[in-house]
Amino acid sequence: MLAAVRRCDGSLCAVQRTFITECGHKADVKPVRLNTGALTDGAVQLAPSGKVLGLAEGVETALSAMKLFDLPVWAACGLRFDKIRLPEIVQDVVLFADHDSPGLEHAQASKRYFEQLGYSVSLRSPETSGTDWNDALVQKTGGGQYA
């Protein structure tokens, strides 16, 4: 899977490759993701931003959060919410954290960061420890991976 990482102005800064199987699951290779170019302040912009914009760690999680919450969500390509430069139109930020220690800790720190910049910020994580929003969507729909 290829994903364009773009800056706030839409310019391309990197491409993220995720190696997947024919069934859409992550391939059993190391590393499973490779970035070409510098991520800088870019994100995988899966939908145009509006006054409300969600941020999630990975592309699969961001797509699932979009489906579950009907919001535009960008993928930060890792624990780097606080690195993403947001468009001027954005007023409210929703951080879609993975429910694990690194994800929750980073989301809390990023929440404080964005609040200091003047954004209204909410943090959401799945109920079950050790899961992300893709896992939550799979559980809700009873199907295979969405993304």
N, C-alpha and C positions, 0 to 999 in steps of 0.2 A: 504494500500500500504506500503510495506517495502522497505527501501532504506539503503544500506550499506554506512556508512561514513568512508572514508579511508584517511589515511595520504598520503603524497607525495610518500612514498616508497611502497604504496599499502597495508600496514597493516591496519586492521580493528580497529577503535577506538570507533565507536558507530553505533547504528541502529536507524533510524528515522521511526516511524510509523505514517502514515497519515490515518485517518479514513474517508472512502469514502462510498458512496451509491453504489448500484448495477449498477447505471447509470454512475458512475465515478465522480460524484460531491462530494465536501466535505460534510461530514455528519454533521448534526446539533447537535454536541456534544461539550462539553468543557472539556479539550482542544482538538482541532482537530488534534494536533500533539503531540507526546511524543518521547523523545529521551532516549534510554537506552545506557549508557556509556557516556564518555566525548567527546564532539565535538573537543576539542583541536584545532589543526591546520588542521583538516580534512575537506573533502568535499565529496559530492556524485559525483563520477567520472563517468559521463554518457558516456564518450568517451575517448580514449587515448589522451593525450595532444600532441601538436605539437609546432611549433614555435609561433603560435597564439593560445591563450586559452581564452575563454569567461567564465565569472563568473556571475551567476544569483542568486537571493535570494532563490528561492524554486525549487523543482524538476520539477513541472509542467511548471514553467516559463523557466527553463533551457532547457527542452525538446522542448518547443515551439521556443525558440531562436535558437536552433540547426536547427530546421526545416526551419525557416525563413531566416537564414543567412548562412547555410551550414558550420558551424564552430563547433569544439568541445567545449562544454560548461559544466562546473561543477556547481553543486548547492551548495551554501554556507550554506544552512539551516538557513537563516535569514540575518539580517543586520550584516554580519561578513566577508565581502570581505577581509578586512585587516588582518584577522586572518589566512587566507589560505596560506599555504606554497606551492609554485609552484615548479614544476620540473625544473631542470637546463636547459632543452631544450627550455623553454618558453622565448620569447623575447618581444612579443606583447600581451597585456592584453586588452580584451574588456569587459567592465563592463555593463551588461544588467540590468539597474535600473528600478524598478517600478516607474511609473509617479505619485508619491505622495511626500509630503514634507520629511518624514523620508527616503524614498528610494533615492531621489535625493541628499539630504544632505549627507547621508552616502556614496553614490557613489562619490561625489565630494571630500570628505575627503580621500576616498580610492584611488582615482585617484592620488592625491598629494602623498600619501604614496607610491604607487607603482612606481611613477615617481622618487621619492627620492631613491628608490632601483635600479634605472637604467632601468626600463621597459619603453617601448613605450606604452602609455595607451590611449584608446578612451572610451568614455561614450556614450551609446545609451539608450534612453527611448522612449516608445510609444508616439505618438503625443497627444493622448487624456489623459487629467488629470484624475487621479484616476484609471488608468488601468495598467496592466502588459503585458508581451509579450504573455502570454497565451490568454488574452483578444484580443490582436492584431491579433493573428493567427485565433481565432474564427471569428473575424470580417472580416478578409481577405478571409477566406474560406467559410464563411456563414454557418458553421456547428456547431456542438456541441464542447465541450471541446476536445482539442487534447490530453492533458495529464491528 
